[in-house]
Amino acid sequence: MISEDKRCEDVLTQLAATRAALDRVGVYLISHRMKECLKHSSEEMDLDDVAVEEAFEIFIKYIQHVK
């Protein structure tokens, strides 16, 4: 876009969109791994699926406010 002499506002908008997309991928990867760890722990510690899902939902709420 820069080499095409696009407006600075357009370039910054695309950068912001790219960052947001990468943030969403990062959140997905972290949350997926957290869910796997909780499920593994639940097998060892007798945690039920409800507890795992509640922990996952709390994490998602937290991560939404971090941005």
C-alpha positions in Angstrom: 0.0 0.0 0.0 2.9 2.3 0.8 4.5 1.6 -2.6 1.2 2.3 -4.2 1.1 5.7 -2.5 -2.1 4.9 -0.5 -3.3 7.4 2.1 -1.7 7.1 5.5 -5.2 6.6 7.1 -5.8 3.6 4.8 -2.4 2.0 5.6 -3.0 2.5 9.4 -6.5 1.0 9.1 -5.1 -2.1 7.5 -2.4 -2.4 10.1 -5.0 -2.2 12.8 -7.1 -4.9 11.1 -4.1 -7.1 10.8 -3.1 -6.7 14.4 -6.7 -7.4 15.5 -6.8 -10.6 13.4 -3.4 -11.8 14.9 -4.7 -11.0 18.4 -7.7 -13.2 17.7 -5.5 -16.0 16.5 -3.4 -15.7 19.6 -6.4 -15.8 21.9 -7.7 -18.9 20.1 -4.3 -20.7 20.5 -4.0 -19.8 24.1 -7.5 -20.7 25.0 -7.3 -23.9 23.1 -4.2 -24.9 24.9 -5.7 -23.8 28.3 -8.7 -26.0 27.6 -6.5 -29.0 26.8 -4.5 -28.5 30.0 -7.7 -28.2 32.1 -9.1 -31.3 30.6 -5.9 -33.2 31.3 -5.9 -31.8 34.9 -9.5 -32.7 35.3 -8.7 -36.4 34.6 -6.0 -36.3 37.3 -8.0 -34.1 39.8 -11.6 -35.2 39.2 -12.7 -31.8 37.8 -15.9 -32.0 35.9 -16.6 -30.6 32.5 -18.7 -27.8 34.0 -15.7 -26.5 36.0 -13.5 -26.7 32.9 -16.0 -24.7 30.8 -16.5 -22.1 33.6 -12.7 -21.6 33.7 -12.6 -21.2 29.9 -15.4 -18.7 29.9 -13.7 -16.6 32.6 -10.6 -16.6 30.6 -12.5 -15.4 27.5 -14.1 -12.6 29.5 -10.7 -11.6 30.8 -9.0 -11.5 27.5 -11.8 -9.4 25.9 -11.1 -6.7 28.5 -7.4 -6.8 28.1 -7.5 -5.4 24.6 
